[in-house]
Amino acid sequence: MSVITKIEELDLAGTKKGKIVISNVTEPYGANTADIISIAIALNGDDVQWKAHIPYENIDGLIEALNKAKNLKK
């Protein structure tokens, strides 16, 4: 059974109540499956419209890609 543990909650820019919620999910795909990070977007702060599951092994690559995207805006 999956257990979701919230790590961080951020205000979603450009919305009045929107949130970005980062969580750890244990056994996301059944017994003995590896933990993942879930990044959820709730435009109204409550109901999740989008969710991405990121394996821990991909976090460094994701951070690098996000930094590249951030630098495009400079």
C-alpha positions, 0 to 999 in steps of 0.5 A: 500500500502506497504511503504519501509523505508531503515534502514541500508545498509551494504557491503556484505563480500566476494563480490565486490559490494554486499549489505545487506539492512535492511528495515522496510516495512509497511503493507507488506501483505495488509491493516492493516497488521503489519510492518516487517523487510526486510533483502535483499541481492544484490550480485551486489549491485542492484538486490536483490537475497534473501529476508527475512521478519522478524516480529518485534516480532521475532527480539530478537530471531533472534539476539540471534540465530545470536549471537550463529552462530557468536560464533561458528566461534570463 
